[in-house]
Amino acid sequence: MDYNWIVAMGSPQEGAGGGGMYMLVWMVLIFGLMYMLLIRPQRKKQKEHEKLLGELKKGDKVVTTGGMFGTIFAIDDDKGRIILRINDQTKLEFLKSSIAGRVEK
């Protein structure tokens, strides 16, 4: 029997020495891309919203996430609620977190 062809093929591990390292590099690059495109902008937007909620004061004109416009009548930080005056006779209570933004005067 001739077994020389088995030796000529070589071991299967000779060409696969750096494959694991390339896979690790690709995984790090993909995670970095996901962080830059998804996680970082969302955190920035969340911090801006928290800053806005911290700066609200009585008399500010705001819009809620539901699209309702009003003027802040009272703020209850303990319960996390805001009372908005819609017109002279109407006052509604909202969660502070439901304020979407401040409306320019």
C-alpha positions as CSV (number, residue, x, y, z in Angstrom):
1,M,0.0,0.0,0.0
2,D,1.1,3.5,-0.7
3,Y,0.6,6.0,2.1
4,N,2.6,8.8,0.7
5,W,-0.5,10.8,-0.4
6,I,-1.6,11.1,3.2
7,V,1.7,12.7,4.2
8,A,1.6,15.0,1.2
9,M,-1.8,16.4,2.2
10,G,-0.5,17.8,5.5
11,S,-2.4,18.3,8.6
12,P,-5.7,20.2,8.5
13,Q,-4.5,22.8,11.0
14,E,-1.7,24.2,8.9
15,G,-3.8,26.9,7.1
16,A,-6.2,27.8,9.9
17,G,-3.7,29.4,12.3
18,G,-5.1,33.0,12.2
19,G,-8.8,32.3,11.6
20,G,-9.9,32.9,15.2
21,M,-8.1,36.2,15.4
22,Y,-9.8,37.5,12.3
23,M,-13.2,36.5,13.7
24,L,-12.4,38.3,16.9
25,V,-11.4,41.5,15.1
26,W,-14.6,41.4,13.0
27,M,-16.7,40.9,16.1
28,V,-15.1,43.9,17.8
29,L,-15.6,46.1,14.6
30,I,-19.2,45.1,14.4
31,F,-19.8,45.9,18.1
32,G,-18.1,49.3,17.6
33,L,-20.2,50.1,14.6
34,M,-23.4,49.1,16.5
35,Y,-22.3,51.3,19.4
36,M,-21.7,54.3,17.2
37,L,-24.9,54.0,15.2
38,L,-27.4,52.9,17.8
39,I,-26.4,53.0,21.4
40,R,-24.5,56.3,21.6
41,P,-27.1,58.5,19.8
42,Q,-29.9,57.0,22.0
43,R,-28.0,57.8,25.2
44,K,-27.3,61.3,24.0
45,K,-31.0,61.9,23.3
46,Q,-32.0,60.4,26.7
47,K,-29.6,62.8,28.5
48,E,-30.9,65.8,26.6
49,H,-34.5,64.8,27.6
50,E,-33.5,64.4,31.3
51,K,-31.9,67.8,31.2
52,L,-35.0,69.3,29.7
53,L,-37.2,67.8,32.4
54,G,-34.9,69.1,35.1
55,E,-35.0,72.7,33.7
56,L,-38.8,72.9,33.5
57,K,-40.5,75.6,35.6
58,K,-43.9,77.1,36.1
59,G,-45.1,79.1,33.1
60,D,-43.2,77.2,30.4
61,K,-45.1,76.3,27.3
62,V,-44.7,72.6,26.5
63,V,-46.0,69.8,24.3
64,T,-46.6,66.3,25.5
65,T,-45.7,63.1,23.7
66,G,-49.4,62.8,22.8
67,G,-49.3,66.2,21.0
68,M,-51.2,68.3,23.6
69,F,-49.9,71.8,24.1
70,G,-50.2,73.6,27.4
71,T,-48.6,75.9,30.0
72,I,-47.1,74.4,33.2
73,F,-49.3,75.3,36.1
74,A,-47.6,73.3,38.8
75,I,-44.8,70.7,39.2
76,D,-44.9,67.9,41.7
77,D,-41.4,66.4,41.7
78,D,-42.2,64.0,44.5
79,K,-44.8,62.2,42.4
80,G,-43.2,63.0,39.0
81,R,-46.3,64.8,37.8
82,I,-47.0,68.1,36.1
83,I,-50.2,70.0,35.9
84,L,-50.7,71.7,32.5
85,R,-53.2,74.6,31.9
86,I,-54.7,74.1,28.5
87,N,-57.0,77.1,28.7
88,D,-58.5,79.2,31.6
89,Q,-60.9,76.5,32.7
90,T,-59.0,73.3,31.9
91,K,-56.1,71.9,33.9
92,L,-54.8,68.4,33.2
93,E,-52.3,66.3,35.1
94,F,-49.5,64.4,33.2
95,L,-46.5,62.4,34.1
96,K,-43.4,64.5,34.0
97,S,-41.7,62.0,31.6
98,S,-44.5,62.5,29.1
99,I,-43.3,66.1,28.3
100,A,-41.8,65.9,24.8
101,G,-40.4,69.4,24.6
102,R,-40.6,73.0,25.3
103,V,-42.4,75.3,22.8
104,E,-40.8,78.5,21.9
105,K,-42.7,81.6,22.8
